[in-house]
């Protein structure tokens, strides 16, 4: 069953697309039927720059366990940044 719950957020990022590295400005996170991942449902993460068209997009389709592990790894990595470098992190 699809929940149609979608999280959208603005961000400052870069991603490697088929055309090379590009600035990415938006993210969408949702749980739905994947396009490529071999499962009935997956967590989708799309990071894109709508101003540059559909080729400026990086997409992930993850099973729930992998998505939770990735989220936890991101938090652990950010929490391990030394205090003197925290000012360099872009929020």
C-alpha positions as CSV (number, residue, x, y, z in Angstrom):
1,X,0.0,0.0,0.0
2,X,1.3,3.4,-0.9
3,X,1.2,6.1,1.7
4,X,1.8,9.1,-0.6
5,X,3.7,10.6,2.3
6,X,6.4,12.7,0.6
7,X,9.1,14.8,2.3
8,X,10.5,17.6,0.3
9,X,13.4,19.8,1.3
10,X,15.8,22.4,-0.1
11,X,19.5,21.6,0.2
12,X,22.9,22.6,-0.9
13,X,24.7,19.7,-2.5
14,X,26.6,18.4,-5.6
15,X,26.0,15.1,-7.3
16,X,27.6,13.2,-10.1
17,X,25.1,12.7,-13.0
18,X,25.5,11.3,-16.4
19,X,26.7,14.7,-17.5
20,X,29.3,15.0,-14.7
21,X,29.2,16.9,-11.3
22,X,26.3,19.3,-11.0
23,X,24.8,21.5,-8.3
24,X,21.7,19.9,-6.6
25,X,19.1,22.1,-4.8
26,X,16.2,19.9,-3.8
27,X,15.4,16.5,-2.3
28,X,12.4,14.3,-2.2
29,X,12.0,11.3,0.0
30,X,9.1,8.9,-0.2
31,X,8.1,5.2,0.1
32,X,6.5,3.8,-3.1
33,X,6.8,1.3,-5.9
34,X,10.4,1.4,-7.2
35,X,11.3,1.8,-10.9
36,X,14.3,-0.5,-10.9
37,X,14.9,-2.0,-7.4
38,X,13.5,-5.6,-7.4
39,X,10.9,-5.1,-4.6
40,X,7.2,-4.3,-4.3
41,X,8.0,-1.1,-2.3
42,X,11.2,0.9,-1.5
43,X,12.3,4.1,0.0
44,X,13.1,6.5,-2.7
45,X,15.5,9.5,-2.4
46,X,15.7,11.9,-5.3
47,X,18.2,14.7,-5.2
48,X,17.9,17.1,-8.1
49,X,18.2,20.6,-9.6
50,X,14.8,21.2,-11.3
51,X,16.3,24.3,-13.0
52,X,18.6,22.1,-15.0
53,X,16.0,19.6,-16.1
54,X,15.6,15.8,-15.7
55,X,19.3,15.0,-16.3
56,X,20.3,16.9,-13.1
57,X,19.1,14.1,-10.8
58,X,20.5,11.4,-8.6
59,X,18.1,8.8,-7.5
60,X,18.3,6.0,-4.9
61,X,15.8,3.1,-4.3
62,X,16.5,1.4,-1.0
63,X,14.9,-1.4,1.0
64,X,13.8,-0.2,4.5
65,X,16.8,-1.9,6.3
66,X,19.3,-0.3,4.0
67,X,17.6,3.1,4.3
68,X,17.7,3.0,8.1
69,X,21.4,1.9,8.1
70,X,22.3,4.7,5.7
71,X,20.4,7.3,7.9
72,X,22.2,6.0,11.0
73,X,25.6,6.1,9.2
74,X,25.0,9.7,8.1
75,X,24.2,10.7,11.7
76,X,27.3,8.8,13.1
77,X,29.6,10.4,10.5
78,X,28.3,14.0,11.3
79,X,28.5,13.3,15.1
80,X,32.1,12.3,14.8
81,X,33.3,15.6,13.2
82,X,35.8,17.3,15.5
83,X,34.6,20.6,17.1
84,X,37.2,22.6,15.2
85,X,35.7,21.5,11.9
86,X,32.0,21.9,12.8
87,X,32.1,25.5,11.6
88,X,33.0,24.3,8.2
89,X,29.9,22.1,7.9
90,X,27.3,23.7,5.7
91,X,23.9,23.5,7.4
